[in-house]
Amino acid sequence: MAQQLGVRGIVRNRADGSVEVFAAGPPDAMKEFERRLRRGPLGAEVVDVQRIEVSEPLPDGFEIRR
């Protein structure tokens, strides 16, 4: 989804069961990305999405980390 929207960043599952996403991209792409995150994939239950500004360096594409 991120690659389709032109968003770059990192996603990883956390030990507590939550998912952490660091992402950057054009404003319209980020709005759509956040909208899709709030919906989640089929079968998932999204309880909350928090948006926090960070200055972590991000990869050129999108990576799934473990």
PDBQT receptor file of N, H, CA, C and O in Angstrom, charges set to zero:
ATOM      1  N   MET A   1       0.832  -1.191   0.000  1.00  0.00    +0.000 N 
ATOM      2  CA  MET A   1       0.000   0.000   0.000  1.00  0.00    +0.000 C 
ATOM      3  C   MET A   1       0.875   1.252   0.000  1.00  0.00    +0.000 C 
ATOM      4  O   MET A   1       0.628   2.192  -0.756  1.00  0.00    +0.000 OA
ATOM      5  N   ALA A   2       1.886   1.257   0.843  1.00  0.00    +0.000 N 
ATOM      6  H   ALA A   2       2.087   0.494   1.457  1.00  0.00    +0.000 HD
ATOM      7  CA  ALA A   2       2.766   2.431   0.915  1.00  0.00    +0.000 C 
ATOM      8  C   ALA A   2       3.440   2.684  -0.425  1.00  0.00    +0.000 C 
ATOM      9  O   ALA A   2       3.501   3.824  -0.887  1.00  0.00    +0.000 OA
ATOM     10  N   GLN A   3       3.937   1.644  -1.040  1.00  0.00    +0.000 N 
ATOM     11  H   GLN A   3       3.887   0.718  -0.665  1.00  0.00    +0.000 HD
ATOM     12  CA  GLN A   3       4.622   1.800  -2.317  1.00  0.00    +0.000 C 
ATOM     13  C   GLN A   3       3.665   2.309  -3.386  1.00  0.00    +0.000 C 
ATOM     14  O   GLN A   3       4.056   3.134  -4.211  1.00  0.00    +0.000 OA
ATOM     15  N   GLN A   4       2.429   1.841  -3.392  1.00  0.00    +0.000 N 
ATOM     16  H   GLN A   4       2.112   1.171  -2.721  1.00  0.00    +0.000 HD
ATOM     17  CA  GLN A   4       1.429   2.309  -4.352  1.00  0.00    +0.000 C 
ATOM     18  C   GLN A   4       1.204   3.813  -4.212  1.00  0.00    +0.000 C 
ATOM     19  O   GLN A   4       0.981   4.509  -5.202  1.00  0.00    +0.000 OA
ATOM     20  N   LEU A   5       1.264   4.306  -2.980  1.00  0.00    +0.000 N 
ATOM     21  H   LEU A   5       1.445   3.741  -2.175  1.00  0.00    +0.000 HD
ATOM     22  CA  LEU A   5       1.001   5.715  -2.708  1.00  0.00    +0.000 C 
ATOM     23  C   LEU A   5       2.246   6.594  -2.818  1.00  0.00    +0.000 C 
ATOM     24  O   LEU A   5       2.144   7.820  -2.764  1.00  0.00    +0.000 OA
ATOM     25  N   GLY A   6       3.407   5.985  -2.970  1.00  0.00    +0.000 N 
ATOM     26  H   GLY A   6       3.490   4.989  -3.014  1.00  0.00    +0.000 HD
ATOM     27  CA  GLY A   6       4.645   6.757  -3.026  1.00  0.00    +0.000 C 
ATOM     28  C   GLY A   6       5.139   7.185  -1.654  1.00  0.00    +0.000 C 
ATOM     29  O   GLY A   6       5.823   8.198  -1.513  1.00  0.00    +0.000 OA
ATOM     30  N   VAL A   7       4.783   6.397  -0.641  1.00  0.00    +0.000 N 
ATOM     31  H   VAL A   7       4.227   5.574  -0.755  1.00  0.00    +0.000 HD
ATOM     32  CA  VAL A   7       5.200   6.673   0.733  1.00  0.00    +0.000 C 
ATOM     33  C   VAL A   7       6.414   5.795   1.036  1.00  0.00    +0.000 C 
ATOM     34  O   VAL A   7       6.453   4.624   0.658  1.00  0.00    +0.000 OA
ATOM     35  N   ARG A   8       7.394   6.367   1.715  1.00  0.00    +0.000 N 
ATOM     36  H   ARG A   8       7.362   7.318   2.022  1.00  0.00    +0.000 HD
ATOM     37  CA  ARG A   8       8.571   5.594   2.109  1.00  0.00    +0.000 C 
ATOM     38  C   ARG A   8       8.596   5.467   3.616  1.00  0.00    +0.000 C 
ATOM     39  O   ARG A   8       8.038   6.304   4.324  1.00  0.00    +0.000 OA
ATOM     40  N   GLY A   9       9.252   4.408   4.116  1.00  0.00    +0.000 N 
ATOM     41  H   GLY A   9       9.705   3.727   3.540  1.00  0.00    +0.000 HD
ATOM     42  CA  GLY A   9       9.332   4.269   5.554  1.00  0.00    +0.000 C 
ATOM     43  C   GLY A   9       9.596   2.862   6.025  1.00  0.00    +0.000 C 
ATOM     44  O   GLY A   9      10.156   2.034   5.307  1.00  0.00    +0.000 OA
ATOM     45  N   ILE A  10       9.174   2.610   7.263  1.00  0.00    +0.000 N 
ATOM     46  H   ILE A  10       8.719   3.283   7.847  1.00  0.00    +0.000 HD
ATOM     47  CA  ILE A  10       9.442   1.348   7.955  1.00  0.00    +0.000 C 
ATOM     48  C   ILE A  10       8.180   0.949   8.711  1.00  0.00    +0.000 C 
ATOM     49  O   ILE A  10       7.492   1.802   9.273  1.00  0.00    +0.000 OA
ATOM     50  N   VAL A  11       7.879  -0.341   8.724  1.00  0.00    +0.000 N 
ATOM     51  H   VAL A  11       8.438  -1.033   8.268  1.00  0.00    +0.000 HD
ATOM     52  CA  VAL A  11       6.805  -0.865   9.559  1.00  0.00    +0.000 C 
ATOM     53  C   VAL A  11       7.350  -2.076  10.314  1.00  0.00    +0.000 C 
ATOM     54  O   VAL A  11       8.134  -2.855   9.772  1.00  0.00    +0.000 OA
ATOM     55  N   ARG A  12       6.928  -2.224  11.570  1.00  0.00    +0.000 N 
ATOM     56  H   ARG A  12       6.292  -1.590  12.010  1.00  0.00    +0.000 HD
ATOM     57  CA  ARG A  12       7.359  -3.390  12.344  1.00  0.00    +0.000 C 
ATOM     58  C   ARG A  12       6.319  -3.719  13.411  1.00  0.00    +0.000 C 
ATOM     59  O   ARG A  12       5.645  -2.836  13.941  1.00  0.00    +0.000 OA
ATOM     60  N   ASN A  13       6.207  -5.004  13.708  1.00  0.00    +0.000 N 
ATOM     61  H   ASN A  13       6.755  -5.722  13.277  1.00  0.00    +0.000 HD
ATOM     62  CA  ASN A  13       5.349  -5.469  14.793  1.00  0.00    +0.000 C 
ATOM     63  C   ASN A  13       6.116  -5.317  16.095  1.00  0.00    +0.000 C 
ATOM     64  O   ASN A  13       7.312  -5.602  16.156  1.00  0.00    +0.000 OA
ATOM     65  N   ARG A  14       5.429  -4.872  17.129  1.00  0.00    +0.000 N 
ATOM     66  H   ARG A  14       4.457  -4.640  17.079  1.00  0.00    +0.000 HD
ATOM     67  CA  ARG A  14       6.046  -4.718  18.440  1.00  0.00    +0.000 C 
ATOM     68  C   ARG A  14       5.665  -5.890  19.326  1.00  0.00    +0.000 C 
ATOM     69  O   ARG A  14       4.681  -6.580  19.058  1.00  0.00    +0.000 OA
ATOM     70  N   ALA A  15       6.430  -6.116  20.369  1.00  0.00    +0.000 N 
ATOM     71  H   ALA A  15       7.230  -5.555  20.587  1.00  0.00    +0.000 HD
ATOM     72  CA  ALA A  15       6.211  -7.247  21.269  1.00  0.00    +0.000 C 
ATOM     73  C   ALA A  15       4.831  -7.215  21.926  1.00  0.00    +0.000 C 
ATOM     74  O   ALA A  15       4.286  -8.266  22.265  1.00  0.00    +0.000 OA
ATOM     75  N   ASP A  16       4.262  -6.019  22.109  1.00  0.00    +0.000 N 
ATOM     76  H   ASP A  16       4.706  -5.166  21.834  1.00  0.00    +0.000 HD
ATOM     77  CA  ASP A  16       2.960  -5.910  22.766  1.00  0.00    +0.000 C 
ATOM     78  C   ASP A  16       1.784  -6.135  21.808  1.00  0.00    +0.000 C 
ATOM     79  O   ASP A  16       0.627  -6.013  22.209  1.00  0.00    +0.000 OA
ATOM     80  N   GLY A  17       2.081  -6.465  20.534  1.00  0.00    +0.000 N 
ATOM     81  H   GLY A  17       3.021  -6.564  20.208  1.00  0.00    +0.000 HD
ATOM     82  CA  GLY A  17       1.030  -6.716  19.559  1.00  0.00    +0.000 C 
ATOM     83  C   GLY A  17       0.661  -5.510  18.711  1.00  0.00    +0.000 C 
ATOM     84  O   GLY A  17      -0.096  -5.634  17.748  1.00  0.00    +0.000 OA
ATOM     85  N   SER A  18       1.185  -4.358  19.057  1.00  0.00    +0.000 N 
ATOM     86  H   SER A  18       1.800  -4.257  19.838  1.00  0.00    +0.000 HD
ATOM     87  CA  SER A  18       0.900  -3.165  18.260  1.00  0.00    +0.000 C 
ATOM     88  C   SER A  18       1.819  -3.129  17.042  1.00  0.00    +0.000 C 
ATOM     89  O   SER A  18       2.776  -3.898  16.954  1.00  0.00    +0.000 OA
ATOM     90  N   VAL A  19       1.529  -2.254  16.130  1.00  0.00    +0.000 N 
ATOM     91  H   VAL A  19       0.752  -1.629  16.202  1.00  0.00    +0.000 HD
ATOM     92  CA  VAL A  19       2.327  -2.082  14.920  1.00  0.00    +0.000 C 
ATOM     93  C   VAL A  19       2.851  -0.656  14.911  1.00  0.00    +0.000 C 
ATOM     94  O   VAL A  19       2.110   0.291  15.177  1.00  0.00    +0.000 OA
ATOM     95  N   GLU A  20       4.132  -0.512  14.604  1.00  0.00    +0.000 N 
ATOM     96  H   GLU A  20       4.733  -1.281  14.388  1.00  0.00    +0.000 HD
ATOM     97  CA  GLU A  20       4.772   0.797  14.582  1.00  0.00    +0.000 C 
ATOM     98  C   GLU A  20       5.139   1.125  13.134  1.00  0.00    +0.000 C 
ATOM     99  O   GLU A  20       5.763   0.317  12.446  1.00  0.00    +0.000 OA
ATOM    100  N   VAL A  21       4.753   2.301  12.683  1.00  0.00    +0.000 N 
ATOM    101  H   VAL A  21       4.246   2.958  13.242  1.00  0.00    +0.000 HD
ATOM    102  CA  VAL A  21       5.028   2.735  11.315  1.00  0.00    +0.000 C 
ATOM    103  C   VAL A  21       5.722   4.093  11.359  1.00  0.00    +0.000 C 
ATOM    104  O   VAL A  21       5.246   5.025  12.007  1.00  0.00    +0.000 OA
ATOM    105  N   PHE A  22       6.840   4.193  10.669  1.00  0.00    +0.000 N 
ATOM    106  H   PHE A  22       7.227   3.436  10.142  1.00  0.00    +0.000 HD
ATOM    107  CA  PHE A  22       7.501   5.474  10.435  1.00  0.00    +0.000 C 
ATOM    108  C   PHE A  22       7.375   5.720   8.941  1.00  0.00    +0.000 C 
ATOM    109  O   PHE A  22       7.825   4.896   8.145  1.00  0.00    +0.000 OA
ATOM    110  N   ALA A  23       6.777   6.826   8.544  1.00  0.00    +0.000 N 
ATOM    111  H   ALA A  23       6.412   7.496   9.191  1.00  0.00    +0.000 HD
ATOM    112  CA  ALA A  23       6.523   7.051   7.124  1.00  0.00    +0.000 C 
ATOM    113  C   ALA A  23       6.644   8.522   6.755  1.00  0.00    +0.000 C 
ATOM    114  O   ALA A  23       6.461   9.414   7.584  1.00  0.00    +0.000 OA
ATOM    115  N   ALA A  24       6.960   8.745   5.483  1.00  0.00    +0.000 N 
ATOM    116  H   ALA A  24       7.110   8.020   4.810  1.00  0.00    +0.000 HD
ATOM    117  CA  ALA A  24       7.045  10.101   4.939  1.00  0.00    +0.000 C 
ATOM    118  C   ALA A  24       6.647  10.050   3.475  1.00  0.00    +0.000 C 
ATOM    119  O   ALA A  24       6.844   9.043   2.795  1.00  0.00    +0.000 OA
ATOM    120  N   GLY A  25       6.086  11.149   3.004  1.00  0.00    +0.000 N 
ATOM    121  H   GLY A  25       5.925  11.967   3.556  1.00  0.00    +0.000 HD
ATOM    122  CA  GLY A  25       5.699  11.235   1.607  1.00  0.00    +0.000 C 
ATOM    123  C   GLY A  25       4.965  12.534   1.342  1.00  0.00    +0.000 C 
ATOM    124  O   GLY A  25       4.824  13.365   2.239  1.00  0.00    +0.000 OA
ATOM    125  N   PRO A  26       4.497  12.714   0.115  1.00  0.00    +0.000 N 
ATOM    126  CA  PRO A  26       3.741  13.913  -0.227  1.00  0.00    +0.000 C 
ATOM    127  C   PRO A  26       2.483  14.030   0.654  1.00  0.00    +0.000 C 
ATOM    128  O   PRO A  26       1.902  13.011   1.025  1.00  0.00    +0.000 OA
ATOM    129  N   PRO A  27       2.060  15.249   0.988  1.00  0.00    +0.000 N 
ATOM    130  CA  PRO A  27       0.918  15.434   1.899  1.00  0.00    +0.000 C 
ATOM    131  C   PRO A  27      -0.341  14.651   1.512  1.00  0.00    +0.000 C 
ATOM    132  O   PRO A  27      -0.960  14.027   2.374  1.00  0.00    +0.000 OA
ATOM    133  N   ASP A  28      -0.727  14.670   0.246  1.00  0.00    +0.000 N 
ATOM    134  H   ASP A  28      -0.224  15.176  -0.455  1.00  0.00    +0.000 HD
ATOM    135  CA  ASP A  28      -1.931  13.931  -0.159  1.00  0.00    +0.000 C 
ATOM    136  C   ASP A  28      -1.753  12.433   0.017  1.00  0.00    +0.000 C 
ATOM    137  O   ASP A  28      -2.685  11.743   0.431  1.00  0.00    +0.000 OA
ATOM    138  N   ALA A  29      -0.572  11.925  -0.290  1.00  0.00    +0.000 N 
ATOM    139  H   ALA A  29       0.185  12.486  -0.626  1.00  0.00    +0.000 HD
ATOM    140  CA  ALA A  29      -0.293  10.498  -0.118  1.00  0.00    +0.000 C 
ATOM    141  C   ALA A  29      -0.327  10.120   1.357  1.00  0.00    +0.000 C 
ATOM    142  O   ALA A  29      -0.828   9.054   1.715  1.00  0.00    +0.000 OA
ATOM    143  N   MET A  30       0.205  10.991   2.217  1.00  0.00    +0.000 N 
ATOM    144  H   MET A  30       0.611  11.857   1.926  1.00  0.00    +0.000 HD
ATOM    145  CA  MET A  30       0.203  10.703   3.653  1.00  0.00    +0.000 C 
ATOM    146  C   MET A  30      -1.218  10.695   4.222  1.00  0.00    +0.000 C 
ATOM    147  O   MET A  30      -1.531   9.876   5.086  1.00  0.00    +0.000 OA
ATOM    148  N   LYS A  31      -2.072  11.591   3.748  1.00  0.00    +0.000 N 
ATOM    149  H   LYS A  31      -1.817  12.256   3.046  1.00  0.00    +0.000 HD
ATOM    150  CA  LYS A  31      -3.467  11.596   4.191  1.00  0.00    +0.000 C 
ATOM    151  C   LYS A  31      -4.150  10.285   3.836  1.00  0.00    +0.000 C 
ATOM    152  O   LYS A  31      -4.852   9.701   4.662  1.00  0.00    +0.000 OA
ATOM    153  N   GLU A  32      -3.943   9.821   2.606  1.00  0.00    +0.000 N 
ATOM    154  H   GLU A  32      -3.373  10.296   1.935  1.00  0.00    +0.000 HD
ATOM    155  CA  GLU A  32      -4.542   8.561   2.166  1.00  0.00    +0.000 C 
ATOM    156  C   GLU A  32      -3.937   7.382   2.917  1.00  0.00    +0.000 C 
ATOM    157  O   GLU A  32      -4.653   6.450   3.283  1.00  0.00    +0.000 OA
ATOM    158  N   PHE A  33      -2.633   7.411   3.149  1.00  0.00    +0.000 N 
ATOM    159  H   PHE A  33      -2.052   8.168   2.851  1.00  0.00    +0.000 HD
ATOM    160  CA  PHE A  33      -1.948   6.356   3.896  1.00  0.00    +0.000 C 
ATOM    161  C   PHE A  33      -2.538   6.240   5.305  1.00  0.00    +0.000 C 
ATOM    162  O   PHE A  33      -2.843   5.141   5.768  1.00  0.00    +0.000 OA
ATOM    163  N   GLU A  34      -2.695   7.371   5.973  1.00  0.00    +0.000 N 
ATOM    164  H   GLU A  34      -2.447   8.264   5.596  1.00  0.00    +0.000 HD
ATOM    165  CA  GLU A  34      -3.268   7.353   7.323  1.00  0.00    +0.000 C 
ATOM    166  C   GLU A  34      -4.712   6.861   7.303  1.00  0.00    +0.000 C 
ATOM    167  O   GLU A  34      -5.126   6.119   8.194  1.00  0.00    +0.000 OA
ATOM    168  N   ARG A  35      -5.478   7.266   6.300  1.00  0.00    +0.000 N 
ATOM    169  H   ARG A  35      -5.142   7.869   5.576  1.00  0.00    +0.000 HD
ATOM    170  CA  ARG A  35      -6.864   6.800   6.192  1.00  0.00    +0.000 C 
ATOM    171  C   ARG A  35      -6.910   5.272   6.068  1.00  0.00    +0.000 C 
ATOM    172  O   ARG A  35      -7.734   4.613   6.701  1.00  0.00    +0.000 OA
ATOM    173  N   ARG A  36      -6.021   4.728   5.251  1.00  0.00    +0.000 N 
ATOM    174  H   ARG A  36      -5.351   5.264   4.736  1.00  0.00    +0.000 HD
ATOM    175  CA  ARG A  36      -5.978   3.274   5.075  1.00  0.00    +0.000 C 
ATOM    176  C   ARG A  36      -5.466   2.564   6.320  1.00  0.00    +0.000 C 
ATOM    177  O   ARG A  36      -5.923   1.466   6.641  1.00  0.00    +0.000 OA
ATOM    178  N   LEU A  37      -4.524   3.180   7.022  1.00  0.00    +0.000 N 
ATOM    179  H   LEU A  37      -4.153   4.071   6.762  1.00  0.00    +0.000 HD
ATOM    180  CA  LEU A  37      -4.051   2.585   8.277  1.00  0.00    +0.000 C 
ATOM    181  C   LEU A  37      -5.187   2.491   9.293  1.00  0.00    +0.000 C 
ATOM    182  O   LEU A  37      -5.294   1.503  10.019  1.00  0.00    +0.000 OA
ATOM    183  N   ARG A  38      -6.017   3.498   9.342  1.00  0.00    +0.000 N 
ATOM    184  H   ARG A  38      -5.930   4.300   8.752  1.00  0.00    +0.000 HD
ATOM    185  CA  ARG A  38      -7.137   3.496  10.290  1.00  0.00    +0.000 C 
ATOM    186  C   ARG A  38      -8.136   2.388   9.972  1.00  0.00    +0.000 C 
ATOM    187  O   ARG A  38      -8.793   1.867  10.874  1.00  0.00    +0.000 OA
ATOM    188  N   ARG A  39      -8.253   2.030   8.711  1.00  0.00    +0.000 N 
ATOM    189  H   ARG A  39      -7.720   2.453   7.979  1.00  0.00    +0.000 HD
ATOM    190  CA  ARG A  39      -9.154   0.947   8.310  1.00  0.00    +0.000 C 
ATOM    191  C   ARG A  39      -8.493  -0.399   8.551  1.00  0.00    +0.000 C 
ATOM    192  O   ARG A  39      -9.151  -1.343   8.990  1.00  0.00    +0.000 OA
ATOM    193  N   GLY A  40      -7.201  -0.498   8.270  1.00  0.00    +0.000 N 
ATOM    194  H   GLY A  40      -6.667   0.269   7.913  1.00  0.00    +0.000 HD
ATOM    195  CA  GLY A  40      -6.464  -1.739   8.471  1.00  0.00    +0.000 C 
ATOM    196  C   GLY A  40      -6.763  -2.782   7.413  1.00  0.00    +0.000 C 
ATOM    197  O   GLY A  40      -7.687  -2.616   6.616  1.00  0.00    +0.000 OA
ATOM    198  N   PRO A  41      -5.983  -3.864   7.402  1.00  0.00    +0.000 N 
ATOM    199  CA  PRO A  41      -6.217  -4.940   6.451  1.00  0.00    +0.000 C 
ATOM    200  C   PRO A  41      -7.419  -5.787   6.873  1.00  0.00    +0.000 C 
ATOM    201  O   PRO A  41      -7.865  -5.723   8.019  1.00  0.00    +0.000 OA
ATOM    202  N   LEU A  42      -7.929  -6.573   5.942  1.00  0.00    +0.000 N 
ATOM    203  H   LEU A  42      -7.567  -6.626   5.012  1.00  0.00    +0.000 HD
ATOM    204  CA  LEU A  42      -9.054  -7.460   6.214  1.00  0.00    +0.000 C 
ATOM    205  C   LEU A  42      -8.735  -8.360   7.403  1.00  0.00    +0.000 C 
ATOM    206  O   LEU A  42      -7.677  -8.988   7.441  1.00  0.00    +0.000 OA
ATOM    207  N   GLY A  43      -9.626  -8.424   8.356  1.00  0.00    +0.000 N 
ATOM    208  H   GLY A  43     -10.486  -7.913   8.325  1.00  0.00    +0.000 HD
ATOM    209  CA  GLY A  43      -9.448  -9.262   9.532  1.00  0.00    +0.000 C 
ATOM    210  C   GLY A  43      -8.732  -8.588  10.690  1.00  0.00    +0.000 C 
ATOM    211  O   GLY A  43      -8.631  -9.169  11.770  1.00  0.00    +0.000 OA
ATOM    212  N   ALA A  44      -8.237  -7.387  10.491  1.00  0.00    +0.000 N 
ATOM    213  H   ALA A  44      -8.319  -6.915   9.614  1.00  0.00    +0.000 HD
ATOM    214  CA  ALA A  44      -7.534  -6.683  11.567  1.00  0.00    +0.000 C 
ATOM    215  C   ALA A  44      -8.495  -5.792  12.337  1.00  0.00    +0.000 C 
ATOM    216  O   ALA A  44      -9.521  -5.360  11.812  1.00  0.00    +0.000 OA
ATOM    217  N   GLU A  45      -8.150  -5.529  13.573  1.00  0.00    +0.000 N 
ATOM    218  H   GLU A  45      -7.316  -5.881  13.999  1.00  0.00    +0.000 HD
ATOM    219  CA  GLU A  45      -8.912  -4.590  14.392  1.00  0.00    +0.000 C 
ATOM    220  C   GLU A  45      -7.994  -3.429  14.747  1.00  0.00    +0.000 C 
ATOM    221  O   GLU A  45      -7.067  -3.587  15.541  1.00  0.00    +0.000 OA
ATOM    222  N   VAL A  46      -8.248  -2.275  14.165  1.00  0.00    +0.000 N 
ATOM    223  H   VAL A  46      -9.002  -2.148  13.520  1.00  0.00    +0.000 HD
ATOM    224  CA  VAL A  46      -7.460  -1.080  14.465  1.00  0.00    +0.000 C 
ATOM    225  C   VAL A  46      -8.157  -0.334  15.584  1.00  0.00    +0.000 C 
ATOM    226  O   VAL A  46      -9.294   0.113  15.430  1.00  0.00    +0.000 OA
ATOM    227  N   VAL A  47      -7.477  -0.200  16.707  1.00  0.00    +0.000 N 
ATOM    228  H   VAL A  47      -6.554  -0.563  16.833  1.00  0.00    +0.000 HD
ATOM    229  CA  VAL A  47      -8.038   0.476  17.870  1.00  0.00    +0.000 C 
ATOM    230  C   VAL A  47      -7.708   1.962  17.845  1.00  0.00    +0.000 C 
ATOM    231  O   VAL A  47      -8.546   2.793  18.195  1.00  0.00    +0.000 OA
ATOM    232  N   ASP A  48      -6.494   2.299  17.432  1.00  0.00    +0.000 N 
ATOM    233  H   ASP A  48      -5.813   1.624  17.147  1.00  0.00    +0.000 HD
ATOM    234  CA  ASP A  48      -6.072   3.692  17.449  1.00  0.00    +0.000 C 
ATOM    235  C   ASP A  48      -4.908   3.893  16.487  1.00  0.00    +0.000 C 
ATOM    236  O   ASP A  48      -4.103   2.987  16.274  1.00  0.00    +0.000 OA
ATOM    237  N   VAL A  49      -4.827   5.069  15.916  1.00  0.00    +0.000 N 
ATOM    238  H   VAL A  49      -5.481   5.805  16.089  1.00  0.00    +0.000 HD
ATOM    239  CA  VAL A  49      -3.678   5.482  15.122  1.00  0.00    +0.000 C 
ATOM    240  C   VAL A  49      -3.225   6.815  15.695  1.00  0.00    +0.000 C 
ATOM    241  O   VAL A  49      -4.001   7.767  15.772  1.00  0.00    +0.000 OA
ATOM    242  N   GLN A  50      -1.962   6.873  16.097  1.00  0.00    +0.000 N 
ATOM    243  H   GLN A  50      -1.331   6.100  16.035  1.00  0.00    +0.000 HD
ATOM    244  CA  GLN A  50      -1.415   8.106  16.649  1.00  0.00    +0.000 C 
ATOM    245  C   GLN A  50      -0.402   8.671  15.659  1.00  0.00    +0.000 C 
ATOM    246  O   GLN A  50       0.426   7.940  15.117  1.00  0.00    +0.000 OA
ATOM    247  N   ARG A  51      -0.475   9.957  15.434  1.00  0.00    +0.000 N 
ATOM    248  H   ARG A  51      -1.148  10.551  15.874  1.00  0.00    +0.000 HD
ATOM    249  CA  ARG A  51       0.458  10.626  14.525  1.00  0.00    +0.000 C 
ATOM    250  C   ARG A  51       1.429  11.453  15.367  1.00  0.00    +0.000 C 
ATOM    251  O   ARG A  51       1.028  12.350  16.109  1.00  0.00    +0.000 OA
ATOM    252  N   ILE A  52       2.716  11.126  15.231  1.00  0.00    +0.000 N 
ATOM    253  H   ILE A  52       3.041  10.398  14.628  1.00  0.00    +0.000 HD
ATOM    254  CA  ILE A  52       3.756  11.809  15.989  1.00  0.00    +0.000 C 
ATOM    255  C   ILE A  52       4.870  12.186  15.021  1.00  0.00    +0.000 C 
ATOM    256  O   ILE A  52       5.336  11.337  14.261  1.00  0.00    +0.000 OA
ATOM    257  N   GLU A  53       5.298  13.428  15.035  1.00  0.00    +0.000 N 
ATOM    258  H   GLU A  53       4.919  14.117  15.652  1.00  0.00    +0.000 HD
ATOM    259  CA  GLU A  53       6.393  13.881  14.178  1.00  0.00    +0.000 C 
ATOM    260  C   GLU A  53       7.721  13.400  14.763  1.00  0.00    +0.000 C 
ATOM    261  O   GLU A  53       7.989  13.605  15.946  1.00  0.00    +0.000 OA
ATOM    262  N   VAL A  54       8.549  12.762  13.938  1.00  0.00    +0.000 N 
ATOM    263  H   VAL A  54       8.331  12.595  12.977  1.00  0.00    +0.000 HD
ATOM    264  CA  VAL A  54       9.872  12.300  14.360  1.00  0.00    +0.000 C 
ATOM    265  C   VAL A  54      10.882  12.671  13.283  1.00  0.00    +0.000 C 
ATOM    266  O   VAL A  54      10.505  13.019  12.164  1.00  0.00    +0.000 OA
ATOM    267  N   SER A  55      12.145  12.598  13.619  1.00  0.00    +0.000 N 
ATOM    268  H   SER A  55      12.451  12.315  14.528  1.00  0.00    +0.000 HD
ATOM    269  CA  SER A  55      13.188  12.923  12.649  1.00  0.00    +0.000 C 
ATOM    270  C   SER A  55      14.080  11.718  12.375  1.00  0.00    +0.000 C 
ATOM    271  O   SER A  55      15.271  11.875  12.107  1.00  0.00    +0.000 OA
ATOM    272  N   GLU A  56      13.510  10.516  12.442  1.00  0.00    +0.000 N 
ATOM    273  H   GLU A  56      12.542  10.389  12.660  1.00  0.00    +0.000 HD
ATOM    274  CA  GLU A  56      14.271   9.297  12.179  1.00  0.00    +0.000 C 
ATOM    275  C   GLU A  56      14.568   9.191  10.683  1.00  0.00    +0.000 C 
ATOM    276  O   GLU A  56      13.671   9.406   9.868  1.00  0.00    +0.000 OA
ATOM    277  N   PRO A  57      15.810   8.863  10.303  1.00  0.00    +0.000 N 
ATOM    278  CA  PRO A  57      16.107   8.688   8.882  1.00  0.00    +0.000 C 
ATOM    279  C   PRO A  57      15.312   7.508   8.324  1.00  0.00    +0.000 C 
ATOM    280  O   PRO A  57      15.190   6.472   8.977  1.00  0.00    +0.000 OA
ATOM    281  N   LEU A  58      14.778   7.667   7.128  1.00  0.00    +0.000 N 
ATOM    282  H   LEU A  58      14.877   8.509   6.597  1.00  0.00    +0.000 HD
ATOM    283  CA  LEU A  58      13.957   6.631   6.517  1.00  0.00    +0.000 C 
ATOM    284  C   LEU A  58      14.600   6.125   5.232  1.00  0.00    +0.000 C 
ATOM    285  O   LEU A  58      15.334   6.860   4.571  1.00  0.00    +0.000 OA
ATOM    286  N   PRO A  59      14.324   4.861   4.875  1.00  0.00    +0.000 N 
ATOM    287  CA  PRO A  59      14.869   4.326   3.629  1.00  0.00    +0.000 C 
ATOM    288  C   PRO A  59      14.202   4.968   2.415  1.00  0.00    +0.000 C 
ATOM    289  O   PRO A  59      13.200   5.670   2.555  1.00  0.00    +0.000 OA
ATOM    290  N   ASP A  60      14.746   4.735   1.247  1.00  0.00    +0.000 N 
ATOM    291  H   ASP A  60      15.560   4.165   1.134  1.00  0.00    +0.000 HD
ATOM    292  CA  ASP A  60      14.173   5.274   0.018  1.00  0.00    +0.000 C 
ATOM    293  C   ASP A  60      12.845   4.612  -0.321  1.00  0.00    +0.000 C 
ATOM    294  O   ASP A  60      11.965   5.266  -0.881  1.00  0.00    +0.000 OA
ATOM    295  N   GLY A  61      12.676   3.340  -0.001  1.00  0.00    +0.000 N 
ATOM    296  H   GLY A  61      13.391   2.808   0.454  1.00  0.00    +0.000 HD
ATOM    297  CA  GLY A  61      11.448   2.618  -0.269  1.00  0.00    +0.000 C 
ATOM    298  C   GLY A  61      10.669   2.389   1.015  1.00  0.00    +0.000 C 
ATOM    299  O   GLY A  61      10.623   3.256   1.888  1.00  0.00    +0.000 OA
ATOM    300  N   PHE A  62      10.064   1.228   1.125  1.00  0.00    +0.000 N 
ATOM    301  H   PHE A  62      10.102   0.523   0.417  1.00  0.00    +0.000 HD
ATOM    302  CA  PHE A  62       9.325   0.877   2.337  1.00  0.00    +0.000 C 
ATOM    303  C   PHE A  62       9.781  -0.489   2.797  1.00  0.00    +0.000 C 
ATOM    304  O   PHE A  62       9.777  -1.435   2.009  1.00  0.00    +0.000 OA
ATOM    305  N   GLU A  63      10.175  -0.617   4.055  1.00  0.00    +0.000 N 
ATOM    306  H   GLU A  63      10.178   0.151   4.695  1.00  0.00    +0.000 HD
ATOM    307  CA  GLU A  63      10.717  -1.850   4.595  1.00  0.00    +0.000 C 
ATOM    308  C   GLU A  63       9.828  -2.429   5.681  1.00  0.00    +0.000 C 
ATOM    309  O   GLU A  63       9.249  -1.701   6.488  1.00  0.00    +0.000 OA
ATOM    310  N   ILE A  64       9.731  -3.756   5.684  1.00  0.00    +0.000 N 
ATOM    311  H   ILE A  64      10.201  -4.346   5.028  1.00  0.00    +0.000 HD
ATOM    312  CA  ILE A  64       9.080  -4.472   6.781  1.00  0.00    +0.000 C 
ATOM    313  C   ILE A  64      10.211  -5.025   7.634  1.00  0.00    +0.000 C 
ATOM    314  O   ILE A  64      11.038  -5.806   7.163  1.00  0.00    +0.000 OA
ATOM    315  N   ARG A  65      10.237  -4.613   8.884  1.00  0.00    +0.000 N 
ATOM    316  H   ARG A  65       9.566  -3.979   9.267  1.00  0.00    +0.000 HD
ATOM    317  CA  ARG A  65      11.301  -5.060   9.792  1.00  0.00    +0.000 C 
ATOM    318  C   ARG A  65      10.717  -5.962  10.867  1.00  0.00    +0.000 C 
ATOM    319  O   ARG A  65       9.540  -5.865  11.214  1.00  0.00    +0.000 OA
ATOM    320  N   ARG A  66      11.538  -6.811  11.367  1.00  0.00    +0.000 N 
ATOM    321  H   ARG A  66      12.494  -6.890  11.085  1.00  0.00    +0.000 HD
ATOM    322  CA  ARG A  66      11.105  -7.748  12.427  1.00  0.00    +0.000 C 
ATOM    323  C   ARG A  66      11.841  -7.482  13.705  1.00  0.00    +0.000 C 
ATOM    324  O   ARG A  66      11.613  -8.165  14.703  1.00  0.00    +0.000 OA
TER     325      ARG A  66
